[in-house]
């Protein structure tokens, strides 16, 4: 694992605070077994990114810095991630049920302001962190 920028316990507290601000239920006791397992996996991605310094919880927003695993012209890009608005869901209505990654890119675009193509060019590690954030927003 990369160097710790903040302690894991602090990152977990910041994650829980972010969940409270954004209305995301983080009480695993309220979830069925499968949902709890998925939740813990997504939470781990965000907490690990926070510990390594790539992700900062800033009240209801998240600041994410694209890792050096992504190509040079993407590495170091700072993204401000906000909760998407309701119009996102109507934009996804026109997509086929089989276009899950296209829908996911649409969500990530709505929460960062970047065009959909941006997400096709970053490293899978960065993509998965953004995917986890999008998944939390879609669960509200």
C-alpha positions in Angstrom: 0.0 0.0 0.0 1.1 3.6 -0.7 2.3 5.8 2.2 -0.4 6.8 4.6 -1.3 10.5 4.4 -4.0 10.2 7.1 -4.8 7.3 9.5 -7.3 4.7 8.4 -9.5 5.5 11.4 -9.6 9.2 10.5 -10.5 8.3 6.9 -13.3 6.1 8.1 -14.7 8.9 10.3 -14.5 11.3 7.3 -16.3 8.8 5.1 -19.1 8.4 7.7 -19.4 12.2 8.0 -19.6 12.4 4.1 -22.4 9.8 4.2 -24.4 11.7 6.7 -24.1 15.0 4.8 -25.1 13.3 1.5 -27.9 11.1 2.9 -26.2 7.8 2.3 -27.1 5.1 4.8 -23.8 3.6 6.1 -25.2 1.4 8.8 -24.4 -2.1 7.7 -26.9 -3.4 10.2 -29.7 -1.9 8.1 -28.6 -3.9 5.0 -29.0 -7.5 3.8 -25.9 -9.6 3.6 -25.2 -9.0 -0.1 -25.7 -5.3 0.1 -23.5 -5.1 3.2 -20.7 -7.0 1.4 -21.0 -4.7 -1.6 -21.1 -1.6 0.6 -18.0 -2.6 2.5 -16.1 -3.2 -0.7 -17.0 0.2 -2.1 -16.3 1.9 1.3 -12.8 0.2 1.4 -12.0 1.7 -2.0 -12.8 5.2 -0.8 -11.1 4.9 2.5 -8.0 3.5 0.9 -7.9 6.4 -1.6 -8.3 8.8 1.3 -5.5 7.2 3.3 -3.2 7.4 0.3 -4.1 11.1 -0.1 -5.8 10.8 -3.5 -9.3 11.5 -2.0 -10.3 14.2 0.4 -13.8 14.4 1.8 -14.8 18.0 1.8 -18.2 18.3 3.5 -20.7 17.0 0.8 -18.1 17.1 -2.0 -15.1 14.9 -2.7 -11.8 16.1 -4.1 -10.0 13.3 -6.0 -6.6 13.5 -7.6 -6.0 11.1 -10.5 -3.1 8.7 -9.7 0.1 8.4 -11.5 -1.1 5.1 -12.9 -3.1 7.1 -15.4 -1.5 8.5 -18.5 0.7 11.6 -18.0 -1.9 14.1 -19.3 -4.4 12.7 -16.8 -2.2 11.9 -13.8 -2.5 14.6 -11.2 -5.8 15.9 -12.5 -7.9 17.2 -9.6 -11.6 16.4 -9.8 -14.3 18.0 -7.6 -17.1 15.5 -7.2 -20.5 16.7 -6.2 -23.8 14.9 -5.9 -25.5 14.7 -9.3 -28.8 16.4 -9.9 -32.1 14.6 -10.7 -31.7 15.4 -14.4 -29.0 12.7 -14.6 -31.7 10.0 -14.2 -33.7 11.3 -17.1 -30.6 11.5 -19.2 -30.0 7.8 -18.5 -33.5 6.9 -19.5 -32.6 6.8 -23.2 -29.9 4.3 -22.7 -30.3 0.6 -23.1 -30.3 -1.7 -20.1 -27.2 -3.4 -21.5 -25.2 -0.1 -21.5 -24.1 -0.2 -17.8 -20.7 1.3 -18.3 -22.1 4.0 -20.6 -24.6 4.8 -17.8 -21.8 4.8 -15.2 -19.7 7.2 -17.3 -22.8 9.4 -17.5 -23.1 9.5 -13.7 -19.3 10.2 -13.4 -19.6 13.0 -15.9 -22.5 14.5 -14.1 -20.7 14.4 -10.7 -17.3 15.8 -12.0 -18.2 18.0 -15.0 -15.8 16.0 -17.2 -16.9 14.6 -20.6 -17.6 10.9 -20.8 -14.4 10.2 -22.8 -12.3 11.3 -19.9 -13.2 8.2 -17.9 -12.2 5.9 -20.8 -8.7 7.1 -20.6 -7.8 6.9 -17.0 -6.3 3.9 -15.3 -8.7 1.2 -13.9 -7.7 2.0 -10.3 -8.9 5.6 -10.7 -12.0 4.5 -12.6 -12.9 2.1 -9.8 -12.7 4.8 -7.1 -15.0 7.0 -9.2 -17.2 4.1 -9.8 -17.5 3.5 -6.1 -18.5 7.2 -5.5 -21.1 7.0 -8.3 -22.5 3.8 -6.8 -23.0 5.5 -3.5 -24.8 8.4 -5.2 -27.1 5.9 -7.1 -28.0 4.1 -3.8 -29.6 7.2 -2.3 
